[in-house]
Amino acid sequence: MQVNGARALIKRLDAQDIQSKLIEVIRYEAPPSQFAVIIEAGNGDRLPSGVRRPLDFKKGDMVITKPYCGALVPIDGEEYFMVVEEDILAVCEV
């Protein structure tokens, strides 16, 4: 799947995934439901000059999102969410 523009396809992390990254959860102090992994990322917004502005995150990054953001995209029985760049609040350093 190719994501367009300043969007990303994310998978929310469940409690088991978060436990394996417990240090990051404690360090960032965000509710567990806001942690996600970037599955696919778009190529960024096009500026008025025609140049693409790259996104601040990439595929595989662990991020903190706004609560209740994104559109549900079911793929092969799994729940993913399509979000816009503004829904990504932080990229967690692992």
N, C-alpha and C positions, 0 to 999 in steps of 0.2 A: 504494500500500500504506500503510495506517495502522498504525503501531506503537503498542502499548498500554503504559501504565504507565512504569516506569523502565527501558525497554529502548531499544536503538538497532540499526538495520541499518547495518552498516559494509562498506566495500570496502577490503581490504588493498591498500596501495600496492606496486607492483612497482618494480624497480630503476630503470626509466626515469622513473617518476613521482617517485621519490625524488631522482634526479639533478637534476631541475628545481627541487627544494627543498633542495639540498645544504647550504645554510647552516643550515637548521633541523635537519637530521640531525646535523650536526657539533655544533651548539649543544646539542642534547638528549641526545646520546650514547646513544641506544637502538638495539638491533639493528633493521635495516631491516624485518624481518618483523613488528615490533610497530607500525609506522606504518599508519594507516588514515584514511579519510575517512568522516564521518557522512553516510549517504545519506538516512536518515529517523530521526527521534527521536520517542520517545513524549512523552506530556504530563506525566510525573512520577508520583511516588507520591502516594497519598491518605493524608493524615495522619489520626489518630484524630478530629480536629475536623471532618473532611470536606473540608478545604481541600487543594488539590493543591500539592505542593512541586515547583517547576520544576527541571528538570535543569540541570546546570552546562555543558552543551554543546548545540549546535544543528546543524541540517542544514548541511553544508558545512564544518564544523570539521575540521581535521586533528588527530588524537589519537594518543596512545600507549596501547596496550592491554597487558593481561597476555599473556604468551606462551601459545599453545594455548587461547585462550578462544573461547567462542561456539559456536553450532550452525550448521553449514553450511546455507545456503539458496540452491540454484541457481535463478537467474532468467534466462531467455533465454540460456542457455549461459554465463552469468557466475557466478562464485562470490562470494557475499555471506555475511556472518556475522551472526547475531542475538546480541547481547551484552546483559548487564545492566549497569546503571550502575556497579556495583562493578568491572567489567572495564576501565573507562576510567580509566587512571592519570593522564593529564594531557591538557590541551588546549593545543596548540602555538600560540603567537602568531606569525602570519605577517606 
